[in-house]
């Protein structure tokens, strides 16, 4: 996002491990490099330099990879005497994330990661009437997960206010509309995965223009044909006589 800000001339990412250990999708890393972002690896910040009360730079120390940690990645080990200073005018800290817990009551238990401890199925904390979900429980995650937690927690809260069992009974939802499988004549020869068209790198810096331009209708239809039709085991339809038969089941 930094490289898209108007007036930004250079953006550098400093990472304590190598690119192979970066917790990011390869296509995202490639996109950053295409846009001119410089990637400096095997360095860790040591101290923020300032001049007259303003940011002047960051002192880094070089690393080498050591033994693997609990995540399976090799742990960065500082190289003694390798410190150096990089002049900067803006610093964006992106080393891990943690929830804001200042407003959470003291009698609500937190985990060692600083997240709220809850029951995974009911969102209940150890304080009666207090429910929690989203990043404050999961840690850094997607917006979709947070929205889903909010929707599910709201249903549980309704059950709580009504004095009902908080555990929502499991419900099997079957498709309401049967979509016939593609005819063999419509099937095409195996095709490579469609590549998403992107705006040229030089046109997407310094602005927030849409980068992914979307698949063509033909490419989207081709990708949709990859569906494995998991529903064929339990959906039903009518044959030409009006008899209900299971899809994929041959009549005797």
N, C-alpha and C positions, 0 to 999 in steps of 0.2 A: 504493500500500500504506500510505503514511503516514496518509492520512485514515481508514483503517480501524482504526488503533490506538485503544484505549480512552482516553478523556480528551483526545484531540486536538481543539482548537477551531478551528484555522485552518491551512490548508496553501497555500503559494504556490510556484509554479514560476517561476523566472527563466531566461529563454532569450536567447541573444545575437543571434539573428536574429528574423524574424517568424514568425508561425504558419505561413505558406505554406511556409517552409523547414524546418519541424520534421520530423525523421525518425521520424514516428509515424503510425499509421493515423488517419484522420479520426474514425472511430467511437470510438477510444480517447481522443482529445482531447475530443470531445463528452461522453463519459462522465465524464471528469474535471471538466469545467465544470458538468455537471448535478449532480455531487456537491458543488459549492460550492468547488472548488479555483480559486484566482485565478491567472491566467496573465499574467505581466509579460514583455514582449518587448523586444528591442533593448537589452539590458543585459548587462554582463560583470562578474564579480567581480574586485575589485582587491586587497582586503585583508580578513582576518578580524579583527574587533574583539573584544577580550576585556576582562573586568573581574574582578580578583581571581582570575586563572587560569581563568576560565570563559567560555564563549562568550557574547558580548553582542550581536553583530550582524555584518553583512557590508557592506563598502563596495563599491558598484557604480559603474560608469561607463556612461553612455548611449552607444549605438551608432547609426550609420546604415549603410545597405547600400552597399557599394562594388562593385567589379568581381567577376565570377564566378570561383570557384576551380576546382580540378581536379574537384570533385564536381558542378560545374554550378550550385551555389548561390552567391548573391551573398555576398561576404565581409563580415563585420561590421567596421566602422571606428570606433574610439573617437572620441567628441566631446570635445575638450579642455575641461577646466574643468567637466564635467557630473557630477562625482562626488557621491554622496550615500550615506548610511548607512541600512540597514534593520535595526531591532532584531529579533533572533532568539533563541530558546532551544534550537533543534535545527537542525542543518545536515546535509543529505544531499547528498553530492557525486556527481553523475551526469554528469560531463563525460568522455566516452570511457571505455574500459576497456583494461586491459593484463594479460597473464598474469603469474603469479608465476613467476619464472625463477631464484630464488635456489638451488633445489636441483638445477638442471640442470647437468651437467658442463660444464666450460669448453671441452672439445673438441667440443661439439655446437653447430653454427653457428646463430645467430639472424638473423632478417631485420631490416631497419631499423625494423620495427614492433614488435620485441621478441618475435615469434613464432618457433617452432622451424621451421627449414628442413627440409622432407622431400620425398621423391618422392611426387607426388600419387597414384600408383597403388599403391605398396607401403608407404607410411608410414615408409620407411626414412630415418633421419638419416645424417649423414656419419660417425657413430661406429658401427662394426659391432655388431650385436646390440641396438641401441637404436632403438625405434620410437616414433612420436608421432602423436597425432590429437586431434580435438576443438578446443576453443577455443584451446589452446596452439599450435595450428597455424593454424586458420582465423581466429582473432580472435573477437570477440563474435558468437555465433551461437545457434542454437536447441538445446534439450536433445535433440531428435530427431536432429539432425546429429551431436552428440557421441556419442550411443548407437550410431548407425550406424557411426561411425568405430571405436568400441571393438569392435564385432562383427566388422567387416571386418579390423581390425588383428589381432585374435586369430587369424583364419584364416591371415593372412600369417605370423604368428609360428610357428604350427604347421608351416607349410611350411618356414620357416627352420630350425627344430629338426630337421626330417626331412631336410634337405639338398636340398629340392626347389626348383624354380623359384618365385620369389616372386610372379611375375605370375600371377594366377588366370585361367585360360581363361574367355573370355566364354561364357555359357550362356543360351540362349533358353528362357524358360519360358512355355509356352502354357497357357491355361486348361484345367483338368482336367474341369470340369463345364460343359456348354452350358446357358445360360439363354435360352429363347426370347424374341424381341423382343415387345414389347407389340402386341396386335392393334390395327388401326386403330380398331376400335370403342371401345377403351380410351383412345385418345388424346383429350386434352382441348384446348380452345381455349388459345391462348397465355396464360400467366399471369405476373404480376409475381413477382419474386423474393420468397420468403417472408422475412418479417422475424422475427428472433429475439426472442422475448419476454424482457424484462428485469425484474428486481426494481426497484421504485420507488427513485429516488435517495435519498430520505429514510430508507429502510429499510436501505440498505447501507453507511451511514457508521457508524464506530465498531464494526464487526464484520466477520467474514469469511464472511458468508452467501453462498451461491451466487448469482451475479448473472445469468448466462444460464440461463433456465429450461427451455430445450429446445423443439424444434418439436413440434407435435401430429403424430399418425400421418398424418393427411391431408396436412398441409403437407410432411412428410418424403417421402411417396409422390409428391407432385407434383414436388418437387425432383429425386427420383431418376429421373423420366421424362425429365429433360433429358440423360441419358446418350447420347453419340453412337455407342455401340456400335462402338468401334474394332476389337473382336474379330471382327466379322462378316466381315472379309477373310480370316481364316485359321482360324476354327473350323469344325468339320464336325459334321454330324448325320445321322441316318438318316431316309429318307422312309418312307412307308407300306409299301413293298415290302421294306424292310430294306437298300436300297442306300444307301451312304454318299455324300452329296452335300455340296458346299461351301455354306455358308449364303449366301443371296442369289444363288446361281447357278441359272438356269433350266435345266430338263432339256430336252434336244433332243426 
